[in-house]
Amino acid sequence: MHPMLNIAVRAARAAGKILTKNFGVEADFKVQAKSQNDFVSDIDKAAEQAIVNTILKTFPDHSILAEEAGSIEGKTPEHQWIIDPLDGTTNYLRGIPHFAISIAYLHKGTVQAAVVYDPLREELFSASKGTGAQLNGKRLRVGAKRDLNGALLATGFPFKRKDLTKEYQAIFGALFEHTADMRRCGSAALDLAYVAAGRIDAFWEFSLEKWDIAAGSLIVREAGGLMTDFAGGHDFMQSGHTVAGSPKVVQHLLTKARPHLPESMK
């Protein structure tokens, strides 16, 4: 186990207590629109602060990239944490019990330890580079599907990039024709964790942020999965265009999606 994983778990559980305590409570949350259809509440900020405090208490010189606070430059930028304190804010605010905390530790730009924590179900997905992925201490492996036939896929609608709606709908149609079904659950971090657990055979989405996918990317890979951009490359952390799943399913997904991609993604 990577030594930073213990800190990530501790931070995730601290944030989880805040989220579960306030979930479903008849409270007047202070909600702000960060951009069109993208919201933040005071609960997001409180959970994020709990994570940041836990990390900086032990490693005060580390750098942090957090969804709400932005970039916190430390004295040792080669040590960085990427945090999403509440992935699935819209679900949370509307009382839908599907959201997670995502925490990744990077050394010199490479994810070394990761946690995705669902506090309501008390499911803690974790990974250390080179040592595998786990769910509550039990080893994870991606599903055994070898093609799209009978596969269950997950996705997220491009609500921040509605200019890509036409391409998205075309890809959705091309994939849906060959799969068992498709899910849109509202938390990319949990979608990636579910891929690692074999619950979902593949996940795809446009224009995600680093904090949405940093932790999940390691958990998927350490569970034997593949994570790429839509060109089959490794630019997903920069572009946000993400495909993840068992290797054979990802290969078939990319083949079906390619004819419908905008030129910039090819």
C-alpha positions in Angstrom: 0.0 0.0 0.0 1.3 3.4 -0.9 1.9 5.5 2.3 -0.2 8.4 0.9 -3.3 6.1 0.6 -3.8 6.1 4.3 -4.1 9.9 4.2 -6.4 9.8 1.3 -8.7 7.3 3.1 -8.7 9.4 6.2 -9.5 12.6 4.3 -12.3 10.9 2.3 -13.9 9.6 5.5 -13.8 13.0 7.1 -15.6 14.5 4.1 -18.0 11.6 4.0 -19.2 12.4 7.6 -20.1 15.9 6.5 -21.9 14.7 3.4 -23.9 12.0 5.1 -24.8 14.2 8.0 -26.4 16.8 5.7 -27.8 14.5 3.0 -31.6 14.6 2.9 -31.9 17.1 5.7 -34.5 19.8 5.3 -31.8 22.5 5.0 -31.5 25.7 3.1 -28.3 25.0 1.3 -26.5 28.0 -0.1 -26.2 27.0 -3.8 -24.3 29.0 -6.4 -24.1 28.5 -10.2 -20.4 28.2 -11.2 -21.5 28.1 -14.8 -24.6 27.2 -16.7 -26.1 24.0 -15.2 -23.1 23.6 -12.9 -23.6 24.2 -9.2 -21.8 24.3 -5.9 -23.1 24.3 -2.4 -21.7 25.2 1.0 -21.7 21.5 1.7 -19.2 20.9 -1.2 -17.0 23.6 0.3 -17.2 22.2 3.8 -16.3 18.7 2.6 -13.4 20.0 0.5 -12.1 22.0 3.4 -12.1 18.8 5.6 -10.1 17.0 2.9 -7.6 19.9 2.5 -7.1 20.2 6.3 -6.5 16.5 6.7 -3.8 16.5 3.9 -2.1 19.7 4.9 -2.0 18.7 8.6 0.4 15.9 7.6 2.0 17.4 4.5 1.9 21.2 4.7 4.2 21.6 1.8 2.2 19.6 -0.7 0.2 21.2 -3.6 -3.5 20.7 -4.1 -5.8 21.1 -7.1 -9.4 21.1 -5.7 -12.6 21.6 -7.6 -13.9 24.5 -5.5 -10.7 26.1 -4.1 -8.7 25.8 -7.3 -4.9 25.5 -7.2 -3.1 25.7 -3.8 0.6 25.9 -4.5 2.8 24.2 -2.0 6.6 24.3 -1.6 6.8 20.9 -3.1 4.8 21.0 -6.4 6.0 17.5 -7.4 3.7 16.3 -4.7 0.1 17.1 -5.7 -3.4 16.1 -4.6 -6.4 16.3 -6.9 -9.7 16.5 -5.1 -13.4 16.4 -5.9 -15.2 16.7 -2.5 -18.6 15.9 -4.0 -18.8 14.3 -7.4 -22.6 14.3 -8.1 -23.6 17.6 -6.6 -26.9 17.8 -8.5 -27.8 14.3 -7.3 -26.9 15.3 -3.7 -28.9 18.6 -3.8 -32.0 16.8 -5.1 -31.8 13.9 -2.6 -30.6 11.3 -5.1 -28.4 8.9 -3.2 -25.6 8.6 -5.7 -22.5 10.7 -5.2 -18.9 10.2 -4.2 -15.6 11.8 -2.9 -12.6 11.5 -5.2 -9.0 12.0 -4.0 -5.8 11.3 -6.0 -2.2 11.7 -5.0 0.3 12.4 -7.8 4.1 12.4 -7.7 5.7 14.3 -10.6 2.4 14.2 -12.5 1.7 10.5 -12.2 -1.1 9.2 -10.0 0.3 7.0 -7.3 -2.6 6.5 -4.9 -6.4 7.0 -5.3 -9.6 6.8 -3.4 -13.3 7.0 -4.6 -15.6 6.9 -1.6 -19.4 6.4 -1.6 -20.2 7.4 2.0 -23.9 6.4 1.9 -23.1 2.8 0.9 -19.8 2.8 2.8 -18.0 1.6 -0.3 -14.4 2.7 -0.5 -12.7 2.0 -3.8 -8.9 2.5 -3.6 -5.7 1.8 -5.5 -1.9 2.1 -5.2 0.2 2.2 -8.3 1.5 -1.3 -9.0 -0.3 -3.1 -6.2 -3.9 -3.4 -7.5 -7.3 -1.9 -6.8 -9.7 -2.8 -3.9 -13.2 -2.3 -2.7 -13.3 -2.4 1.1 -10.2 -4.5 1.1 -11.2 -7.0 -1.5 -9.4 -7.2 -4.9 -11.1 -5.7 -7.9 -11.0 -6.8 -11.5 -12.7 -5.3 -14.5 -15.4 -7.4 -16.3 -14.6 -10.2 -18.7 -16.6 -8.9 -21.7 -14.7 -9.1 -25.0 -17.1 -7.0 -27.2 -20.1 -4.8 -27.0 -22.6 -7.6 -27.3 -24.5 -7.8 -24.1 -22.3 -5.1 -22.5 -23.6 -2.5 -20.0 -22.1 0.9 -20.6 -22.2 4.1 -18.6 -22.0 7.7 -19.9 -22.5 11.3 -18.9 -24.3 13.9 -21.1 -22.1 16.8 -22.3 -24.1 19.4 -20.3 -21.1 21.8 -20.3 -20.4 21.2 -24.0 -23.8 21.3 -25.7 -22.0 22.2 -28.9 -21.1 18.5 -29.0 -24.7 17.3 -28.6 -25.0 16.1 -32.2 -21.8 14.1 -32.1 -22.7 12.7 -28.7 -26.1 11.6 -29.8 -24.6 9.9 -32.9 -22.1 7.9 -30.7 -24.8 7.0 -28.2 -27.0 5.6 -31.0 -24.1 3.7 -32.6 -23.2 2.1 -29.2 -26.7 1.5 -28.0 -27.5 -0.5 -31.1 -24.9 -3.1 -30.0 -25.1 -3.1 -26.2 -27.4 -4.5 -23.6 -28.2 -1.1 -22.1 -26.7 2.3 -21.1 -26.6 4.1 -17.7 -26.4 7.8 -16.9 -26.0 8.0 -13.1 -24.5 11.4 -12.5 -21.1 10.7 -11.0 -18.1 10.0 -13.2 -16.0 9.0 -10.3 -18.4 6.3 -9.3 -18.8 5.2 -12.9 -15.1 4.6 -13.1 -15.1 2.8 -9.8 -17.9 0.6 -11.1 -15.9 -0.2 -14.2 -13.1 -1.3 -12.0 -15.5 -3.5 -10.0 -16.9 -5.1 -13.1 -20.4 -3.7 -12.5 -20.1 -1.7 -15.7 -18.2 -2.9 -18.8 -17.2 0.6 -20.1 -17.7 4.3 -19.5 -17.4 7.2 -21.9 -17.9 10.9 -21.6 -16.8 14.2 -23.1 -15.0 17.2 -21.4 -14.5 15.9 -17.8 -12.3 17.7 -15.4 -9.1 16.3 -13.8 -10.8 16.0 -10.4 -13.5 13.9 -12.0 -11.2 11.3 -13.3 -7.7 11.4 -11.7 -8.6 8.9 -8.9 -10.8 6.7 -11.1 -8.1 6.4 -13.8 -5.7 4.6 -11.4 -8.4 2.4 -9.9 -9.5 1.3 -13.4 -6.0 0.6 -14.5 -5.0 -1.3 -11.4 -8.1 -3.4 -11.8 -6.9 -4.5 -15.2 -8.8 -2.0 -17.3 -7.9 0.5 -19.9 -8.4 4.3 -19.9 -7.9 6.4 -23.0 -9.2 9.4 -24.9 -11.3 8.9 -28.0 -8.2 8.6 -30.2 -7.0 5.7 -28.1 -4.3 7.9 -26.6 -3.5 9.1 -23.1 -4.6 12.7 -23.4 -7.8 12.3 -21.3 -6.4 14.2 -18.2 -5.9 17.2 -20.4 -8.8 17.0 -22.8 -11.3 15.4 -20.4 -12.6 13.2 -23.2 -12.6 9.8 -21.5 -13.2 6.1 -22.4 -12.6 3.4 -19.7 -13.3 -0.3 -19.5 -12.1 -3.8 -20.1 -9.5 -3.6 -22.9 -11.5 -5.5 -25.5 -14.7 -3.5 -24.9 -12.8 -0.2 -25.1 -11.3 -1.3 -28.4 -14.8 -2.0 -29.8 -16.2 1.2 -28.3 -13.5 3.4 -29.9 -14.1 1.7 -33.3 -17.8 2.4 -33.2 -17.4 6.0 -31.9 -14.7 7.1 -34.3 -16.8 7.8 -37.4 -19.0 10.2 -35.4 -16.2 12.2 -33.6 -15.4 15.8 -34.4 -12.0 16.2 -36.1 -10.5 17.6 -33.0 -11.0 14.3 -31.2 -9.6 12.1 -33.9 
